[in-house]
């Protein structure tokens, strides 16, 4: 279950505004204590430390509230299915292992006989996922911030001379046009600056370079009032390895009473068999015992 060719993964794709990664329920969990193994600790004394997620976010150890919220919920879930608290830690990805598009990533690790094993990865994947989908499908995947008052924004209006582009690039014409029509404001500003200096603007598509001249594109700085602002949402992604969670649960709940007596003491929530303790006669003395035993289920 730890090293298999194919494994079952359960993921959450939680979209956030890149300018506001707060979470409405974070206030309910900000005092929750986690065992953290930050990238600084890994490079330093190599020791874990305990800290509330509220303090970790405030100090910038955890990147944002939403990431911290899902770390807490993951911790509570692992405890609920039977992993022992003393064998759970959250290890932050170091700079040399972080995905290039991630702004922060933590692994929920559990101590087993194989050592510390990653069960859940919780990553802030920035806008990478939706940006790649947009490039492949040519469909805008955006959300909008609504304004209470009109906001004046500056933008660069780009008009293409598609006839000249077609004559110049022939079979690559469509690729070049599609690329230029999806240029961001920064790229359009750079193109405009190049043209004003009498220089060409070079783009690269599939390892092939194309020189754009001022005759092929007209760029004009403009202003307009808007009531909303479009943006590409960022994604917070908790990913659960179900097989590993099952294995860790078994190992953490394996009990050996003697050399002959071994069993798995699963929490009632996930136990395959349920039982009830009931009295066969109405007797207050029996009911006290039943209530006492019921506290241990």
C-alpha positions in Angstrom: 0.0 0.0 0.0 3.0 2.3 0.4 4.7 1.6 -3.0 2.2 0.5 -5.7 2.0 1.1 -9.5 -1.5 2.5 -9.2 -3.1 4.1 -6.2 -6.4 5.7 -5.3 -6.2 9.5 -4.7 -8.8 11.7 -3.2 -8.4 15.4 -4.0 -10.0 18.7 -3.2 -9.6 21.6 -5.6 -10.4 24.7 -3.6 -10.3 28.0 -5.5 -9.2 31.3 -3.9 -8.6 34.9 -4.9 -4.8 35.3 -5.2 -5.2 38.7 -3.4 -7.2 37.3 -0.5 -6.4 33.7 0.6 -8.2 34.1 3.9 -10.8 31.4 4.9 -14.1 32.2 6.6 -13.8 29.3 9.0 -10.1 29.8 9.9 -11.1 31.7 13.1 -12.6 28.5 14.5 -9.3 26.6 14.1 -6.6 29.3 14.6 -5.7 28.0 18.1 -5.3 24.4 16.9 -1.8 23.1 17.6 0.2 21.2 14.9 3.6 19.6 14.9 5.5 21.4 12.2 8.7 20.6 10.4 9.4 23.8 8.4 12.0 24.1 5.7 14.0 26.3 8.0 14.0 23.6 10.7 15.0 21.0 8.1 18.0 23.2 7.1 18.8 24.0 10.8 18.6 21.8 13.8 16.4 19.1 12.2 13.8 19.3 14.9 10.0 19.6 14.8 8.1 22.2 16.9 4.6 22.7 18.0 2.7 25.9 17.1 -0.8 27.1 16.7 -1.8 27.6 13.0 -2.8 31.2 13.8 0.8 32.0 14.9 2.3 30.0 12.0 0.3 32.1 9.5 1.1 35.4 11.3 4.8 34.6 11.2 4.7 33.6 7.6 5.7 29.9 8.3 2.4 28.8 6.6 1.7 30.9 3.5 -2.0 31.6 4.1 -5.1 30.9 6.1 -6.8 28.6 3.6 -3.7 26.4 3.4 -3.5 26.3 7.2 -7.3 25.5 7.5 -6.9 22.4 5.3 -3.8 21.3 7.3 -5.9 21.5 10.5 -8.9 19.6 8.9 -6.4 17.0 7.6 -5.0 16.6 11.1 -8.4 16.2 12.6 -9.3 13.6 10.0 -6.2 11.5 10.6 -6.9 11.5 14.3 -10.5 10.5 13.7 -9.6 7.5 11.6 -7.1 6.3 14.2 -3.6 7.8 13.6 -1.9 8.7 16.8 -1.2 12.3 17.4 2.4 11.7 18.6 3.1 10.0 15.2 1.8 12.9 13.0 3.8 15.8 11.7 3.5 18.3 8.9 6.7 18.7 6.8 7.1 21.7 4.5 8.6 21.2 1.1 12.1 22.6 0.8 13.0 25.0 -2.0 14.8 22.3 -3.9 11.8 20.0 -4.0 9.0 22.6 -4.4 7.1 22.5 -7.7 8.1 25.6 -9.7 4.4 26.9 -9.7 3.8 26.3 -6.0 4.0 29.1 -3.4 3.9 26.7 -0.4 3.4 22.9 0.2 3.1 20.8 3.3 3.0 17.0 3.6 1.0 15.3 6.4 3.5 12.5 7.4 2.8 9.6 9.8 5.5 7.6 11.6 5.4 3.9 10.8 7.8 1.0 10.9 9.0 2.3 7.5 9.8 5.7 9.0 7.9 8.9 8.2 5.6 8.3 5.3 3.7 11.0 3.4 -0.1 10.4 3.5 -1.5 13.8 2.4 0.0 16.6 0.3 -1.5 20.1 0.8 -0.3 22.6 -1.8 -0.9 26.1 -2.9 -0.6 25.6 -6.6 -1.0 29.3 -7.5 -2.8 29.8 -10.9 -0.9 27.1 -12.6 -3.8 24.6 -13.2 -6.3 27.0 -14.7 -3.7 28.8 -16.7 -2.7 25.5 -18.4 -6.3 24.6 -19.0 -6.9 28.0 -20.6 -3.9 27.6 -22.9 -5.0 24.1 -24.0 -8.8 24.9 -24.5 -8.6 28.6 -25.4 -11.4 29.2 -22.9 -11.1 31.8 -20.2 -11.4 30.3 -16.7 -11.7 33.4 -14.6 -13.6 34.8 -11.7 -14.4 38.5 -11.0 -14.0 40.9 -8.1 -17.0 43.2 -7.9 -16.6 46.9 -7.2 -19.1 49.1 -5.3 -17.8 52.1 -7.3 -16.5 52.3 -10.9 -12.7 51.9 -11.1 -10.5 53.5 -13.7 -8.1 51.0 -15.3 -5.4 51.4 -17.9 -4.9 48.8 -20.6 -3.2 48.4 -23.9 -5.5 47.8 -26.9 -3.9 45.4 -29.4 -5.0 45.3 -33.1 -3.4 42.7 -35.4 -2.7 43.0 -39.1 -3.8 39.4 -39.8 -3.3 39.7 -43.5 0.4 40.6 -43.2 0.9 38.0 -40.4 -0.6 35.4 -42.7 1.6 36.3 -45.6 4.7 36.4 -43.4 4.3 33.2 -41.4 2.2 31.1 -43.8 1.4 27.7 -42.2 2.4 29.1 -38.7 -0.1 32.0 -39.1 -2.8 30.5 -36.9 -0.3 29.7 -34.0 1.1 33.3 -34.1 -2.3 35.0 -34.1 -3.6 32.8 -31.2 -0.5 33.5 -29.2 -0.7 37.3 -29.7 -4.4 37.4 -28.9 -3.7 35.9 -25.5 -0.8 38.2 -24.5 -1.0 39.6 -21.0 -0.7 43.4 -20.3 3.0 43.1 -19.3 3.9 41.5 -22.6 1.9 44.0 -24.6 3.6 46.8 -22.7 7.0 45.3 -23.6 6.0 44.9 -27.3 4.9 48.6 -27.3 8.2 49.7 -25.8 10.2 47.7 -28.4 8.2 49.2 -31.2 8.8 52.7 -29.9 12.5 52.0 -29.9 12.4 50.8 -33.4 12.9 47.2 -32.4 11.1 44.0 -33.2 9.3 41.9 -30.7 10.3 38.2 -30.6 8.0 35.5 -29.5 8.7 31.8 -29.0 6.1 29.1 -29.8 7.0 25.4 -29.5 10.8 26.2 -29.6 10.3 28.3 -32.8 10.9 32.0 -32.8 8.9 34.6 -34.7 9.7 38.3 -35.2 6.8 40.6 -34.8 7.2 44.0 -36.5 5.3 47.3 -35.9 3.4 46.8 -39.2 1.9 43.5 -37.8 0.5 45.0 -34.6 -0.8 48.3 -33.4 -0.8 49.0 -29.7 -2.6 51.9 -28.0 -2.7 52.8 -24.3 -6.3 53.4 -23.2 -8.4 53.8 -20.1 -11.8 52.7 -19.1 -14.2 52.5 -16.1 -15.0 49.0 -14.9 -17.3 47.6 -12.2 -15.4 44.3 -11.9 -11.9 42.9 -12.3 -11.2 39.5 -13.8 -8.6 37.2 -12.3 -7.4 33.6 -12.6 -8.2 31.9 -9.3 -5.5 30.1 -7.4 -5.9 26.5 -6.2 -5.3 25.1 -2.8 -5.1 21.3 -3.3 -5.2 18.7 -0.5 -4.5 15.3 -2.0 -5.1 12.2 0.1 -3.4 8.8 -0.6 -6.2 6.5 0.5 -4.1 3.3 0.5 -1.4 4.8 2.6 -4.0 6.2 5.1 -5.5 2.7 5.4 -2.1 1.2 6.1 -1.1 3.9 8.6 -4.4 3.3 10.4 -3.8 -0.4 10.6 -0.3 0.0 11.9 -1.1 2.7 14.5 -3.9 0.5 15.9 -2.2 -2.9 15.9 -2.1 -4.1 19.5 -0.1 -7.0 20.9 -1.3 -8.0 24.4 0.9 -11.0 24.6 2.9 -13.1 22.2 -0.2 -15.0 21.3 -2.8 -12.2 21.4 -2.7 -9.6 18.6 -5.6 -7.5 17.2 -6.4 -4.2 15.5 -8.3 -1.8 17.8 -10.0 0.5 15.2 -11.9 3.6 16.3 -15.7 3.0 16.3 -16.2 5.4 13.4 -14.3 3.1 10.9 -14.7 -0.3 12.7 -16.4 -2.8 10.3 -18.4 -4.3 13.2 -20.6 -2.3 15.6 -21.8 -3.5 19.0 -24.1 -2.3 21.7 -24.0 -3.0 25.4 -27.6 -3.4 26.7 -29.2 -4.6 30.0 -31.5 -7.6 29.9 -33.4 -6.4 32.9 -34.4 -3.0 34.2 -32.0 -2.4 37.1 -30.4 0.9 38.1 -27.2 -0.9 39.1 -26.8 -2.5 35.7 -27.5 0.8 33.9 -24.6 2.5 35.8 -22.3 -0.2 34.4 -23.7 0.2 30.9 -23.2 4.0 31.0 -19.6 3.5 32.3 -18.8 1.1 29.5 -20.4 3.4 26.9 -17.9 6.1 27.7 -15.1 3.9 26.3 -16.7 3.3 22.8 
